[in-house]
Amino acid sequence: MINITLPDGSVRQYSKGVTGLEIATSISEGLARNVLAVKVNGSVWDLSRPIEEDASVQLLTWNDDLGKNTFWHSSAHLLAEALEELYPGIKFGIGPPVENGFYYDVDLGEGKTFSQDDFAKVEQKMLELARAKNEYKRQEVSKADAIKYFTEKGDQYKLDLLQDLEDGTITFYTQGKFVDLCRGPHIPNTGFIKAAKLMNVAGAYWRGDEKSKQLTRIYGITFPKQKELTEYLERLEEAKKRDHRKLGKELELFAFSEKVGMGLPLWLPKGTLLRERLEQFMRKAQVKAGYQPVVTPHIGSKELYVTSGHYEKYGADSFQPIKTPNENEEFLLKPMNCPHHCEIYKTRPRSYKELPVRFAEFGTVYRYEQSGELHGLTRVRGFTQDDAHIFCRPDQVKEEFIKVIDLVLYVFKALGFEDYTAQVSLRDPENKAKYIGSDENWEKAESAIIEAAAEKGLTTVTELGEAAFYGPKLDFMVRDALGRKWQLGTIQVDYNLPERFQLEYIGADNAKHRPVMIHRAPFGSLERFVAVLIEHCGGNFPLWLSPEQFAILPISEKYQDFAQQVYDRLQQDDIRGFVDNRDEKIGRKIRDAEVSKVPYMLIVGEKEQENGAVSVRKHGEGDLGTMTVDEFIATFQSKIAEILNN
Amino acid sequence: MINITLPDGSVRQYSKGVTGLEIATSISEGLARNVLAVKVNGSVWDLSRPIEEDASVQLLTWNDDLGKNTFWHSSAHLLAEALEELYPGIKFGIGPPVENGFYYDVDLGEGKTFSQDDFAKVEQKMLELARAKNEYKRQEVSKADAIKYFTEKGDQYKLDLLQDLEDGTITFYTQGKFVDLCRGPHIPNTGFIKAAKLMNVAGAYWRGDEKSKQLTRIYGITFPKQKELTEYLERLEEAKKRDHRKLGKELELFAFSEKVGMGLPLWLPKGTLLRERLEQFMRKAQVKAGYQPVVTPHIGSKELYVTSGHYEKYGADSFQPIKTPNENEEFLLKPMNCPHHCEIYKTRPRSYKELPVRFAEFGTVYRYEQSGELHGLTRVRGFTQDDAHIFCRPDQVKEEFIKVIDLVLYVFKALGFEDYTAQVSLRDPENKAKYIGSDENWEKAESAIIEAAAEKGLTTVTELGEAAFYGPKLDFMVRDALGRKWQLGTIQVDYNLPERFQLEYIGADNAKHRPVMIHRAPFGSLERFVAVLIEHCGGNFPLWLSPEQFAILPISEKYQDFAQQVYDRLQQDDIRGFVDNRDEKIGRKIRDAEVSKVPYMLIVGEKEQENGAVSVRKHGEGDLGTMTVDEFIATFQSKIAEILNN
């Protein structure tokens, strides 16, 4: 008998050679129907592979990322099988799972092409083969046999791949008539695949090498239920509508210019107001939380980054040094603000009494990304962090963590992110040597983070070995309105920079001590955050943030003066908006305001003018009736207070 | 007879060969006593030099910069004469006038030194020689004779200088026993010099070449009245106290770090708050004036600056291009924001109806300066401009100019700069070819500026030929509390960038037109402005700007709770300050608050607590008596409204 430890810590005994599927069956019939693969001591295995020794075992279903992965990898084989039936003589490159689905790189043969028009028949063939419930069969083969097989088949690509493999490690997987060189693992049979859709077709060089032959890359996605495919396609459609690049252009928030440079956003007036409001919001919250603002330059001497260690680690892959004309100097565009803040800390001696010191800066940093990697505002070459560095005593780490968590949660609430979890990244306890900092400090910091997260009632996942070499951290994973996950708001303990910059404070014992540093940025990058926010709310920003909170729409020219009076009154209370004085019909004005997603439309005509009132229309909600201007202001302000008051 | 035209335009007739002194005497006895030199057709001459033809003539006195210049140049000769008497065998390099006074570079001979201890005896000798009223005599000499003279004297430096001079252009000046190689001009005699003071002594390489011999540079200053020297020394003393580098450190406003780099200021928390307040002030005023904020990156592709023309003109003397690791790209740190703003203008078509468009950015720019040229915040390598660019139709230039002038004057008023003049820089009418832009546009813009300045009642000086090649401009020259002049607030018309960037708008005629661009920055550089402001107000910032507007000083621990209540109440009205809860005597607390220049000290003890009141003490004014907290707030707010409400 062997001992099988399950994720909940329970241990069960099975005969030697038990399979994942047998374990699932022993637990429940339902689980056995849904299980896709099994994780054994950290590696993913076929469900049919015998387990010969004591092991930690996790049964993987569609709800696990690794389960989905296996499902889509098997689906790539299914795609290949379908293609081989439809296009005899087709040759295959590689076919891995990706974030959403899978692809296969194929060589259709001289002069043959593949386009969207061919998708339907391939999808049909895939589903037909899936219904056959063909088993994915694993088979160990010798290198010689493998070479023989693909030589006979005439598949040069698989032969290429075989060259790099060692004899004794080679496996084939077969389902139906299709045989593939593959390390596995796979789901039990094709019957699990109930819905299939090809998504895209593109060119791809064999092995990513521009000098090699260009193959055809076919992207697809599959699901265990038809309903999930339908929902996925709907989400995709919605995501397209909400694409921040599209909305950013429509709402005139930002733009790019080739002459300025790729990945370097130009913030247009409305986008700048949005940014300024986010900054102002954070600035206010930070002042309240005891942060002190600082401003530092966007470059630093190379020496600064040699000291911090960044130059050694990232120098070659970064924007290259800036030389000066007459002097032997080198500067670097700053990739982060921490070294500058360390230098501010050092401008005078610090006492234990004044700690923690918290320096905050909306610091614009520049990091080189290859042009092909750039994407809207989510992947740029220059971005502004809502950065801060806390310098504290080791005994203050927990309290500071709690305060930062409070700040992050306040941000999430104010911006409508309600679905999030926290990941706590700790040291690998087996491999303490690779971390800098004393055992005592690590233990103190790790338990501080764990306790702080618990006290704030966060749902957490703890990952051993995921800490940076210089300290443990806590990340927030936020799920947006379309169910996509974003990492926002990292809190990172750092023992390294205080060491490298020789930071000190005078303790109560009058001796010199080293402070602990905490890096944190609730938004992270303002650019990326705005992109996520645009897509999360589909451009309907929270009222307090909206670039234009109201539009006053006079029914005709006669009411322009009254409209202006209402405008002036709202301005006094810092409510933002405009009067639409265009010579257009009221219907057109309302339509245009709806398209611009202005939250409140205030329509003024004769009746309103007589009563000092406005007819209020809310974006997406419709008519709210007539109210006096003061009533509107009161309603408006209570809406905002609801969100922003902690 | 010849015609002599005086600066007021009047023409007088004199015999051929008349001298500047004779003209002065013909005008008034007093002028003849005070005249130092004469400007003849743009060149400065000795007063004794005969004028042989019709000429424009300006008599120069101590009140003219060129008069002072001549006075100090002659004083350098007087210093040399004194040194030669006291240090026989001394050799002379060069001795020019400088901004405040003059210097002479001398070689005292092997092993001899000169220090502050020697100043007094040299000053006495100078005054003794001055009292002799020795005439400065001009003499034309052949190159051979000049070489002979200095060879005999053994002065290698003057021989060095002679090498570069052409025969027929060489003159000597002699006063008393001292003969110098000199182009002149000089004042009539040493008797004009009534006060002399040596200021400093330093090393200086001959001809600025580190490989040459190091000479001794002796700085001095002289005046036509003893009283003026006394006042100058007092101002100098006051300027030292107000030096922004000293106050910046004392008030913890900013710092520099060698590791970050020279000339790259780190703004400390209090300085950052000051900066933010200035920005907020300007932002508000700009929104009111119809500006739209934008944000652009701190780098731009080299192509951007090739288009703008900056690369060709300044590229070699700037921070060098930034390369990227994998791609053939080059970026430049942005030295100005205008090219970026042109690209924003181009993000969509513009109609004549939406002009003027005004893009404003607190844009941080980087310009290379040699390390030796750097000085506190006034000469830095990175600074933030309160920059904006107005894109308008040619017919809107005047109105826009008036609006910008209004904004600049609002800034001056809010910051206590009361003494300023405006300089209008126009085309050289004789040399129109060197300017870009049509005649019609230039005429329109120049008269727009002149009319705008007149309408705003500005005291102006008009300078022909001082316009940039791309447009006319208006500069403000501000005199600070110590009488020093600063150029603040430039408004510049630009026809060049719209051309280079091919900017357009669709006119009422449906055809494409080119907009005019106006550059403007009321503060100029925030860094330099803060430096000027610190020195202007000696660190006593205007109340609205003060980092800490009040300090609440509880008489003892017993009143800390009440102090906190007062603090909370003031916070509600956005009044900034702190409670001094240290365990110190009230006298000490007041002293410390005075040193930190906190405008209002609010002392709270038993009586105040009973009455919900505070005892108010104003910095530099003393006790204002007891008032309720609400009364204090009202007083405080009316003080601020006085300054800020336009």
Interface residues (C-beta under 8 A of the other chain):
Chain A: E252 A255 S257 E258 K259 V260 G261 L264 P265 L266 W267 L268 P269 G271 T272 L273 R275 E276 Q292 P293 V294 V295 T296 P297 H298 I299 G300 S301 E303 L304 T307 A316 D317 S318 F319 Q320 P321 I322 K323 T324 P325 N326 E327 E329 F331 L333 P339 H340 E343 I344 K346 T347 R348 F359 T364 Y366 Y368 Q370 S371 G382
Chain B: E252 A255 S257 E258 K259 V260 G261 L264 P265 L266 W267 L268 P269 G271 T272 L273 R275 E276 Q292 P293 V294 V295 T296 P297 H298 I299 G300 S301 E303 L304 T307 A316 D317 S318 F319 Q320 P321 I322 K323 T324 P325 N326 E327 E329 F331 L333 P339 H340 E343 I344 K346 T347 R348 F359 T364 Y366 Y368 Q370 S371 G382
